[in-house]
């Protein structure tokens, strides 16, 4: 299960109450070796070849109930050195640093020659 972070929950709440407009961000998918919490944190993957993956609206399904799935495969750079045990994923509003918007758990083992990828429908961002 993946859910909105406290940061995004506050932005959406302010937006729907007309307090402060929230501009739709470009979403970058990240991988974690130590998962964050709704407050943020976590340890991002660091294998050689890793970078966050940019997504656009077409990469995600329209929400159904409280769920939104990836509509296209999301593929990261191939590992050319190092190893990581991936335990989670997240959506950020920037290609580096930025604000964590949502996160969830997953399980991937990455080592040299492995190209981490999520098949269509494998990532589920939910309202929690």
C-alpha positions as protocol buffer text, in pm:
chain_id: "A"
residue {
  index: 1
  type: UNK
  ca { x: 0 y: 0 z: 0 }
}
residue {
  index: 2
  type: UNK
  ca { x: 121 y: 349 z: -82 }
}
residue {
  index: 3
  type: UNK
  ca { x: -13 y: 671 z: 51 }
}
residue {
  index: 4
  type: UNK
  ca { x: 18 y: 1046 z: 48 }
}
residue {
  index: 5
  type: UNK
  ca { x: 280 y: 1206 z: 270 }
}
residue {
  index: 6
  type: UNK
  ca { x: 186 y: 1464 z: 530 }
}
residue {
  index: 7
  type: UNK
  ca { x: 333 y: 1731 z: 297 }
}
residue {
  index: 8
  type: UNK
  ca { x: 91 y: 1641 z: 16 }
}
residue {
  index: 9
  type: UNK
  ca { x: -205 y: 1590 z: 248 }
}
residue {
  index: 10
  type: UNK
  ca { x: -161 y: 1946 z: 377 }
}
residue {
  index: 11
  type: UNK
  ca { x: -123 y: 2087 z: 24 }
}
residue {
  index: 12
  type: UNK
  ca { x: -440 y: 1912 z: -97 }
}
residue {
  index: 13
  type: UNK
  ca { x: -636 y: 2017 z: 213 }
}
residue {
  index: 14
  type: UNK
  ca { x: -535 y: 2382 z: 166 }
}
residue {
  index: 15
  type: UNK
  ca { x: -616 y: 2359 z: -206 }
}
residue {
  index: 16
  type: UNK
  ca { x: -969 y: 2217 z: -166 }
}
residue {
  index: 17
  type: UNK
  ca { x: -1051 y: 2473 z: 103 }
}
residue {
  index: 18
  type: UNK
  ca { x: -946 y: 2757 z: -128 }
}
residue {
  index: 19
  type: UNK
  ca { x: -669 y: 2864 z: 109 }
}
residue {
  index: 20
  type: UNK
  ca { x: -368 y: 2812 z: -122 }
}
residue {
  index: 21
  type: UNK
  ca { x: -361 y: 2681 z: -477 }
}
residue {
  index: 22
  type: UNK
  ca { x: -154 y: 2368 z: -537 }
}
residue {
  index: 23
  type: UNK
  ca { x: 8 y: 2344 z: -879 }
}
residue {
  index: 24
  type: UNK
  ca { x: 17 y: 1996 z: -1030 }
}
residue {
  index: 25
  type: UNK
  ca { x: 379 y: 1875 z: -1009 }
}
residue {
  index: 26
  type: UNK
  ca { x: 582 y: 1666 z: -1250 }
}
residue {
  index: 27
  type: UNK
  ca { x: 614 y: 1333 z: -1069 }
}
residue {
  index: 28
  type: UNK
  ca { x: 948 y: 1157 z: -1040 }
}
residue {
  index: 29
  type: UNK
  ca { x: 950 y: 796 z: -920 }
}
residue {
  index: 30
  type: UNK
  ca { x: 1229 y: 708 z: -675 }
}
residue {
  index: 31
  type: UNK
  ca { x: 1347 y: 382 z: -517 }
}
residue {
  index: 32
  type: UNK
  ca { x: 1426 y: 338 z: -148 }
}
residue {
  index: 33
  type: UNK
  ca { x: 1655 y: 104 z: 43 }
}
residue {
  index: 34
  type: UNK
  ca { x: 1508 y: 229 z: 373 }
}
residue {
  index: 35
  type: UNK
  ca { x: 1146 y: 337 z: 350 }
}
residue {
  index: 36
  type: UNK
  ca { x: 1028 y: 685 z: 441 }
}
residue {
  index: 37
  type: UNK
  ca { x: 725 y: 760 z: 654 }
}
residue {
  index: 38
  type: UNK
  ca { x: 441 y: 1001 z: 585 }
}
residue {
  index: 39
  type: UNK
  ca { x: 669 y: 1265 z: 740 }
}
residue {
  index: 40
  type: UNK
  ca { x: 940 y: 1198 z: 477 }
}
residue {
  index: 41
  type: UNK
  ca { x: 1292 y: 1063 z: 520 }
}
residue {
  index: 42
  type: UNK
  ca { x: 1403 y: 724 z: 399 }
}
residue {
  index: 43
  type: UNK
  ca { x: 1722 y: 629 z: 215 }
}
residue {
  index: 44
  type: UNK
  ca { x: 1713 y: 654 z: -161 }
}
residue {
  index: 45
  type: UNK
  ca { x: 1879 y: 392 z: -384 }
}
residue {
  index: 46
  type: UNK
  ca { x: 2240 y: 462 z: -476 }
}
residue {
  index: 47
  type: UNK
  ca { x: 2353 y: 193 z: -720 }
}
residue {
  index: 48
  type: UNK
  ca { x: 2564 y: 314 z: -1013 }
}
residue {
  index: 49
  type: UNK
  ca { x: 2324 y: 403 z: -1295 }
}
residue {
  index: 50
  type: UNK
  ca { x: 2034 y: 498 z: -1066 }
}
residue {
  index: 51
  type: UNK
  ca { x: 1828 y: 812 z: -1120 }
}
residue {
  index: 52
  type: UNK
  ca { x: 1468 y: 901 z: -1053 }
}
residue {
  index: 53
  type: UNK
  ca { x: 1231 y: 839 z: -1344 }
}
residue {
  index: 54
  type: UNK
  ca { x: 1016 y: 1124 z: -1479 }
}
residue {
  index: 55
  type: UNK
  ca { x: 650 y: 1042 z: -1531 }
}
residue {
  index: 56
  type: UNK
  ca { x: 366 y: 1232 z: -1696 }
}
residue {
  index: 57
  type: UNK
  ca { x: -10 y: 1206 z: -1659 }
}
residue {
  index: 58
  type: UNK
  ca { x: -36 y: 941 z: -1931 }
}
residue {
  index: 59
  type: UNK
  ca { x: 190 y: 714 z: -1722 }
}
residue {
  index: 60
  type: UNK
  ca { x: -86 y: 683 z: -1459 }
}
residue {
  index: 61
  type: UNK
  ca { x: -444 y: 558 z: -1475 }
}
residue {
  index: 62
  type: UNK
  ca { x: -736 y: 779 z: -1383 }
}
residue {
  index: 63
  type: UNK
  ca { x: -811 y: 729 z: -1016 }
}
residue {
  index: 64
  type: UNK
  ca { x: -1063 y: 460 z: -930 }
}
residue {
  index: 65
  type: UNK
  ca { x: -1198 y: 484 z: -577 }
}
residue {
  index: 66
  type: UNK
  ca { x: -892 y: 574 z: -372 }
}
residue {
  index: 67
  type: UNK
  ca { x: -641 y: 403 z: -606 }
}
residue {
  index: 68
  type: UNK
  ca { x: -421 y: 524 z: -890 }
}
residue {
  index: 69
  type: UNK
  ca { x: -202 y: 273 z: -1079 }
}
residue {
  index: 70
  type: UNK
  ca { x: 83 y: 310 z: -1322 }
}
residue {
  index: 71
  type: UNK
  ca { x: -57 y: 278 z: -1677 }
}
residue {
  index: 72
  type: UNK
  ca { x: 285 y: 224 z: -1835 }
}
residue {
  index: 73
  type: UNK
  ca { x: 593 y: 30 z: -1730 }
}
residue {
  index: 74
  type: UNK
  ca { x: 830 y: 240 z: -1520 }
}
residue {
  index: 75
  type: UNK
  ca { x: 1192 y: 146 z: -1588 }
}
residue {
  index: 76
  type: UNK
  ca { x: 1499 y: 275 z: -1407 }
}
residue {
  index: 77
  type: UNK
  ca { x: 1857 y: 292 z: -1527 }
}
residue {
  index: 78
  type: UNK
  ca { x: 2047 y: -36 z: -1537 }
}
residue {
  index: 79
  type: UNK
  ca { x: 2278 y: -111 z: -1246 }
}
residue {
  index: 80
  type: UNK
  ca { x: 2639 y: -100 z: -1366 }
}
residue {
  index: 81
  type: UNK
  ca { x: 2794 y: -137 z: -1020 }
}
residue {
  index: 82
  type: UNK
  ca { x: 2688 y: -178 z: -659 }
}
residue {
  index: 83
  type: UNK
  ca { x: 2391 y: -355 z: -507 }
}
residue {
  index: 84
  type: UNK
  ca { x: 2072 y: -235 z: -345 }
}
residue {
  index: 85
  type: UNK
  ca { x: 1784 y: -415 z: -178 }
}
residue {
  index: 86
  type: UNK
  ca { x: 1486 y: -200 z: -273 }
}
residue {
  index: 87
  type: UNK
  ca { x: 1210 y: -193 z: -12 }
}
residue {
  index: 88
  type: UNK
  ca { x: 1002 y: 101 z: -129 }
}
residue {
  index: 89
  type: UNK
  ca { x: 922 y: 358 z: -394 }
}
residue {
  index: 90
  type: UNK
  ca { x: 818 y: 719 z: -379 }
}
residue {
  index: 91
  type: UNK
  ca { x: 692 y: 1009 z: -589 }
}
residue {
  index: 92
  type: UNK
  ca { x: 883 y: 1335 z: -571 }
}
residue {
  index: 93
  type: UNK
  ca { x: 819 y: 1674 z: -728 }
}
residue {
  index: 94
  type: UNK
  ca { x: 1181 y: 1709 z: -845 }
}
residue {
  index: 95
  type: UNK
  ca { x: 1450 y: 1500 z: -1014 }
}
residue {
  index: 96
  type: UNK
  ca { x: 1671 y: 1542 z: -706 }
}
residue {
  index: 97
  type: UNK
  ca { x: 1593 y: 1665 z: -354 }
}
residue {
  index: 98
  type: UNK
  ca { x: 1238 y: 1810 z: -371 }
}
residue {
  index: 99
  type: UNK
  ca { x: 932 y: 1709 z: -173 }
}
residue {
  index: 100
  type: UNK
  ca { x: 822 y: 1350 z: -124 }
}
residue {
  index: 101
  type: UNK
  ca { x: 455 y: 1333 z: -228 }
}
residue {
  index: 102
  type: UNK
  ca { x: 362 y: 967 z: -179 }
}
residue {
  index: 103
  type: UNK
  ca { x: 536 y: 638 z: -106 }
}
residue {
  index: 104
  type: UNK
  ca { x: 479 y: 268 z: -80 }
}
residue {
  index: 105
  type: UNK
  ca { x: 651 y: -65 z: -34 }
}
residue {
  index: 106
  type: UNK
  ca { x: 793 y: -302 z: -291 }
}
residue {
  index: 107
  type: UNK
  ca { x: 1066 y: -563 z: -311 }
}
residue {
  index: 108
  type: UNK
  ca { x: 1349 y: -566 z: -566 }
}
residue {
  index: 109
  type: UNK
  ca { x: 1707 y: -690 z: -556 }
}
residue {
  index: 110
  type: UNK
  ca { x: 1937 y: -480 z: -772 }
}
residue {
  index: 111
  type: UNK
  ca { x: 2291 y: -574 z: -870 }
}
residue {
  index: 112
  type: UNK
  ca { x: 2516 y: -528 z: -1172 }
}
residue {
  index: 113
  type: UNK
  ca { x: 2330 y: -600 z: -1496 }
}
residue {
  index: 114
  type: UNK
  ca { x: 1982 y: -565 z: -1342 }
}
residue {
  index: 115
  type: UNK
  ca { x: 1742 y: -302 z: -1480 }
}
residue {
  index: 116
  type: UNK
  ca { x: 1474 y: -233 z: -1217 }
}
residue {
  index: 117
  type: UNK
  ca { x: 1126 y: -201 z: -1364 }
}
residue {
  index: 118
  type: UNK
  ca { x: 763 y: -197 z: -1254 }
}
residue {
  index: 119
  type: UNK
  ca { x: 508 y: -357 z: -1487 }
}
residue {
  index: 120
  type: UNK
  ca { x: 179 y: -188 z: -1571 }
}
residue {
  index: 121
  type: UNK
  ca { x: -42 y: -177 z: -1262 }
}
residue {
  index: 122
  type: UNK
  ca { x: 234 y: -273 z: -1020 }
}
residue {
  index: 123
  type: UNK
  ca { x: 255 y: 66 z: -845 }
}
residue {
  index: 124
  type: UNK
  ca { x: -55 y: 172 z: -655 }
}
residue {
  index: 125
  type: UNK
  ca { x: -81 y: 517 z: -502 }
}
residue {
  index: 126
  type: UNK
  ca { x: -373 y: 537 z: -261 }
}
residue {
  index: 127
  type: UNK
  ca { x: -538 y: 792 z: -41 }
}
residue {
  index: 128
  type: UNK
  ca { x: -487 y: 674 z: 314 }
}
